[in-house]
Amino acid sequence: MPVAFLNLAGDPSIGVFILTTDRFLIAPRLLSERKTARLAETLGLSRWVRARLCGSKLLGVFASANSRGMVVPDLCPPEEVDELRDSLGVKVQAISTKWTALGNSVLVNDLGGVVDRRIPAEAVQSMEQTLGVCFSPGMIAGLPNVGSLAVATNKGVLVHPKVTEEEKGLLEEALRVPVGVGTVNGGARYVKPGLVANSYGAAVGTGTTGPELATVTSTLGIR
């Protein structure tokens, strides 16, 4: 099964550090080249890069991406943006908004997206142009930070257990894949910090239990 258990410097909150799509993987430099290459193999990818964003290792917090491109806050230095654009061969767009934790505010796959409703329309339009999808404003479990409460791939979405039926319907309509509920790292309901996934594989924090892993793989269609 293409699944790995992982932590970074003893921290099982791997999703705050790592970002993946069906096309590429981005990892912080604290993850060695050997381990990054091994993770890319688990995720069925040959294109990967070790980088920093906004001078930070928290790549999964600051950036959001799909196979077409990546969006980062405009506080990221131009040289970081240029390095990612050159390394990955996709659009990388700096977005002007005070909501700089785009990874926590945006939930996207190659088919659509859901965005924190507090982000201004102008910023949302810029993200739509870069990622090539339409975004719907929404919430999960009554909370606006949708990117931290779920993980979306082109096969499914794993979401906070307290998602409402109305919210679930919006997610399915916007992302055009089935939605399932679950936890990671032994009961964490904010699933994004404990899970990195694409259509081909997944990595979970080392605190994730067997039943939790079974839910992850079935929900995201990982075989």
C-alpha positions in Angstrom: 0.0 0.0 0.0 1.4 3.4 -0.9 1.3 4.9 2.6 4.1 6.0 4.9 4.2 7.0 8.6 6.3 10.1 9.1 7.3 12.7 11.5 9.7 15.7 11.2 12.1 16.2 14.0 9.8 14.2 16.2 6.7 16.2 15.1 3.8 14.1 13.6 2.1 17.3 12.3 3.6 16.7 8.9 1.0 18.6 6.9 2.2 22.0 8.3 5.6 21.3 6.7 4.9 19.4 3.5 2.7 20.1 0.4 1.9 17.7 -2.4 -0.2 17.5 -5.6 -0.5 14.9 -8.3 2.4 16.6 -10.0 4.9 17.6 -7.4 6.0 17.5 -3.8 7.5 20.3 -1.7 9.3 19.6 1.6 11.2 21.7 4.1 15.0 21.4 4.1 14.9 19.8 7.5 13.7 16.6 5.7 16.8 15.0 4.1 17.1 14.5 0.3 16.9 10.8 0.9 13.7 10.9 2.9 12.2 13.5 0.6 12.9 11.2 -2.4 11.4 8.3 -0.5 8.3 10.2 0.3 8.0 11.3 -3.3 8.2 7.7 -4.4 5.4 6.8 -1.9 3.3 9.5 -3.5 4.0 8.3 -7.0 6.0 11.4 -7.9 9.3 12.1 -9.6 9.3 15.9 -9.2 10.1 17.2 -5.8 12.0 20.1 -4.2 13.2 21.1 -0.8 12.5 24.7 -0.1 11.6 27.5 2.3 8.6 29.9 2.2 8.5 33.3 3.9 11.8 32.2 5.4 10.0 29.4 7.2 9.8 25.6 7.1 6.0 25.7 7.4 5.3 25.2 3.7 2.0 23.6 4.2 0.8 26.6 6.3 1.8 29.3 3.9 1.1 27.7 0.5 -1.8 26.0 -1.3 -1.5 24.2 -4.6 -2.9 21.8 -7.2 -1.3 20.3 -10.3 -1.5 23.5 -12.2 0.2 25.9 -9.8 0.7 27.2 -6.3 -0.4 30.3 -4.4 1.7 31.9 -1.7 1.3 35.1 0.4 3.1 38.2 -1.0 5.3 38.4 2.1 7.4 35.6 0.5 10.6 37.0 -1.0 10.7 37.1 -4.8 13.7 34.8 -4.9 11.7 32.1 -3.1 8.8 32.4 -5.6 11.3 32.3 -8.5 13.0 29.2 -7.1 9.8 27.3 -6.8 8.6 28.4 -10.2 11.8 27.3 -11.9 12.1 24.0 -9.9 8.5 22.9 -10.4 7.7 24.3 -13.8 4.2 25.5 -12.8 2.7 28.9 -12.0 3.6 30.3 -8.6 1.6 33.4 -7.7 2.1 35.7 -4.7 -1.3 36.7 -3.4 -1.9 40.0 -1.7 -4.1 39.4 1.4 -3.7 39.7 5.1 -4.8 36.1 5.4 -1.2 34.9 4.8 -1.7 31.3 6.0 -3.1 30.2 2.6 -2.6 26.6 3.3 -5.0 26.8 6.2 -7.5 29.0 4.3 -7.7 27.2 0.9 -8.9 23.7 0.2 -8.3 22.8 -3.5 -7.8 19.9 -5.9 -7.6 19.9 -9.7 -11.4 20.0 -10.0 -12.4 22.9 -7.8 -11.9 24.6 -4.4 -13.4 25.9 -1.2 -12.0 29.1 0.4 -12.2 30.9 3.7 -15.1 33.3 3.2 -13.1 36.1 4.8 -10.6 36.3 1.9 -11.4 39.2 -0.4 -12.9 38.6 -3.9 -9.9 40.1 -5.6 -7.5 37.6 -3.9 -9.8 34.7 -4.7 -9.9 35.7 -8.4 -6.1 35.7 -8.5 -6.0 32.2 -7.0 -8.6 31.0 -9.5 -6.5 32.3 -12.4 -3.4 30.6 -11.1 -4.9 27.3 -10.1 -7.4 27.0 -12.9 -10.4 26.2 -10.8 -13.5 28.0 -9.4 -13.7 28.6 -5.6 -16.7 28.6 -3.4 -16.7 30.3 0.0 -17.4 27.9 2.8 -16.9 26.6 6.3 -16.3 23.2 7.9 -17.6 22.4 11.3 -18.7 26.0 11.5 -15.1 27.2 11.2 -13.7 29.4 8.3 -10.2 27.9 8.1 -11.2 25.2 5.6 -7.7 24.3 4.6 -6.7 23.1 8.0 -9.9 21.1 8.6 -9.7 18.8 5.5 -7.4 17.3 2.9 -8.6 17.1 -0.7 -7.3 15.0 -3.6 -8.7 14.2 -7.0 -10.3 11.1 -5.5 -11.8 12.2 -2.2 -11.8 14.6 0.7 -11.1 13.7 4.4 -12.8 16.2 6.7 -13.3 17.1 10.3 -15.9 14.8 12.0 -18.2 17.7 12.9 -18.8 18.8 9.3 -22.5 19.5 8.8 -24.5 17.9 6.0 -24.9 21.3 4.4 -21.1 21.9 4.5 -20.5 18.4 3.2 -22.8 19.0 0.2 -20.9 22.2 -0.6 -17.6 20.4 -0.5 -18.8 17.6 -2.8 -20.2 20.1 -5.2 -17.2 22.4 -5.3 -14.5 19.7 -5.3 -16.5 17.1 -7.3 -15.3 14.1 -5.3 -16.8 12.1 -2.4 -16.4 13.4 1.2 -15.7 11.3 4.2 -15.0 12.1 7.9 -12.1 11.0 10.0 -9.3 11.9 12.3 -5.5 11.5 12.3 -2.7 11.2 14.9 -4.8 9.4 17.5 -8.0 11.6 17.3 -6.9 15.0 15.9 -9.9 16.5 14.2 -7.9 19.1 12.3 -6.8 16.5 9.7 -4.6 18.6 7.5 -1.7 18.8 10.0 -1.5 15.0 10.2 -1.9 14.0 6.6 -0.2 14.6 3.2 -1.9 12.9 0.3 -2.5 12.9 -3.5 -4.3 10.5 -5.8 -1.5 8.0 -5.6 -0.5 7.7 -2.0 -0.4 9.3 1.5 1.8 10.0 4.5 0.3 10.2 7.9 1.7 11.4 11.2 3.2 8.6 13.4 0.4 9.0 15.9 -2.2 7.8 13.4 -3.9 4.6 14.4 -4.8 1.6 12.3 -8.5 2.4 12.1 -7.7 6.0 11.3 -5.4 4.9 8.5 -8.1 2.6 7.1 -10.5 5.6 6.9 -7.8 7.7 5.2 -7.2 5.1 2.5 -10.8 4.2 1.9 -11.9 7.9 1.8 -9.1 9.0 -0.5 -9.3 5.9 -2.8 -5.7 4.8 -2.0 -5.0 1.2 -2.9 
